[in-house]
Amino acid sequence: MAVRAQGRACASLDRFQTRQAPADPAEDLGSDEAIAAFMAEAFESNDSGYVAHALGVVARAKGMTQIAKQTGLSREQPYRAFSENGNPTLRTTLAVMTAPGIELTARASAA
């Protein structure tokens, strides 16, 4: 009986080891150009939730500690604000945007 239990544990471990963790989009944001393109796409979506999520990804790519130092926010604030259930304030959003060099501009629509 102990052998059977051990066999099941090994089979479960084998299945666990073959699974891959989902890719983190922050890993693809190694340059300012990649960050700018990523955020431009998010803004074009006109989806505030997606924009907040994208900004959280950018903050992770740059490093939350660095973002916190540059913005004067606590390290936990960006994590909370840009989490799945977060609701970032405009102050937090603007601070986190400017830290990695993202500019928010306004222009008249073409229509």
C-alpha positions as CSV (number, residue, x, y, z in Angstrom):
1,M,0.0,0.0,0.0
2,A,2.8,2.4,0.7
3,V,4.3,1.7,-2.7
4,R,1.0,2.5,-4.4
5,A,0.8,5.8,-2.5
6,Q,4.3,6.7,-3.4
7,G,3.6,5.9,-7.1
8,R,0.6,8.2,-7.1
9,A,2.7,11.0,-5.5
10,C,5.4,10.5,-8.2
11,A,2.8,10.6,-11.0
12,S,1.3,13.8,-9.6
13,L,4.8,15.3,-9.3
14,D,5.6,14.4,-12.9
15,R,2.4,16.1,-14.1
16,F,3.2,19.2,-12.0
17,Q,6.8,19.4,-13.4
18,T,5.6,19.3,-17.0
19,R,3.3,22.3,-16.6
20,Q,4.6,25.7,-17.6
21,A,3.9,28.9,-15.8
22,P,2.0,31.4,-17.9
23,A,4.2,33.9,-19.6
24,D,4.6,37.3,-17.9
25,P,4.3,40.1,-20.4
26,A,6.6,42.2,-18.2
27,E,9.5,40.0,-19.4
28,D,9.0,41.3,-23.0
29,L,9.3,45.0,-21.9
30,G,13.1,45.4,-21.9
31,S,13.3,48.7,-23.7
32,D,11.6,52.1,-23.6
33,E,10.3,51.5,-27.1
34,A,8.7,48.2,-26.1
35,I,7.0,49.9,-23.2
36,A,5.8,52.8,-25.3
37,A,4.3,50.4,-27.9
38,F,2.7,48.3,-25.1
39,M,1.1,51.4,-23.5
40,A,0.0,52.9,-26.9
41,E,-1.9,49.6,-27.6
42,A,-3.5,49.8,-24.1
43,F,-4.6,53.4,-24.6
44,E,-6.0,52.6,-28.0
45,S,-8.3,50.0,-26.4
46,N,-10.2,52.7,-24.5
47,D,-10.6,50.1,-21.7
48,S,-9.7,51.6,-18.4
49,G,-9.2,48.2,-16.8
50,Y,-6.8,47.2,-19.5
51,V,-4.9,50.4,-19.3
52,A,-4.5,50.0,-15.5
53,H,-3.4,46.3,-16.0
54,A,-0.9,47.4,-18.7
55,L,0.5,50.1,-16.4
56,G,0.9,47.5,-13.7
57,V,2.8,45.2,-16.1
58,V,5.1,48.2,-17.0
59,A,5.7,48.9,-13.3
60,R,6.7,45.2,-12.7
61,A,9.0,45.4,-15.8
62,K,10.8,48.4,-14.4
63,G,10.7,47.1,-10.8
64,M,8.3,48.1,-8.1
65,T,11.1,49.2,-5.8
66,Q,12.5,51.6,-8.4
67,I,9.0,52.9,-9.2
68,A,8.3,53.4,-5.6
69,K,11.5,55.4,-5.1
70,Q,10.9,57.5,-8.2
71,T,7.3,58.3,-7.3
72,G,7.4,58.6,-3.5
73,L,4.8,55.9,-3.2
74,S,5.2,53.0,-0.9
75,R,6.3,49.8,-2.6
76,E,2.9,48.3,-1.8
77,Q,0.8,51.1,-3.3
78,P,1.5,50.2,-7.0
79,Y,1.0,46.5,-6.3
80,R,-2.4,47.2,-4.7
81,A,-3.5,49.8,-7.2
82,F,-2.7,47.8,-10.3
83,S,-3.8,44.4,-8.9
84,E,-6.8,42.6,-10.4
85,N,-9.1,44.2,-7.9
86,G,-7.2,47.5,-7.7
87,N,-8.7,50.9,-8.5
88,P,-5.7,53.3,-9.0
89,T,-6.3,56.9,-8.4
90,L,-5.3,59.5,-11.0
91,R,-2.5,60.6,-8.8
92,T,-1.1,57.0,-8.6
93,T,-1.6,56.4,-12.3
94,L,0.2,59.6,-13.3
95,A,3.0,59.0,-10.9
96,V,3.6,55.5,-12.1
97,M,3.4,56.6,-15.7
98,T,5.9,59.3,-15.4
99,A,8.5,57.2,-13.5
100,P,9.4,55.0,-16.5
101,G,9.1,57.9,-18.9
102,I,5.6,57.4,-20.3
103,E,4.0,60.7,-21.4
104,L,0.3,61.3,-21.5
105,T,-0.7,63.6,-24.3
106,A,-4.0,65.0,-25.6
107,R,-4.9,65.4,-29.2
108,A,-8.1,66.1,-31.1
109,S,-9.8,63.0,-32.5
110,A,-9.9,62.6,-36.3
111,A,-13.7,62.3,-36.4
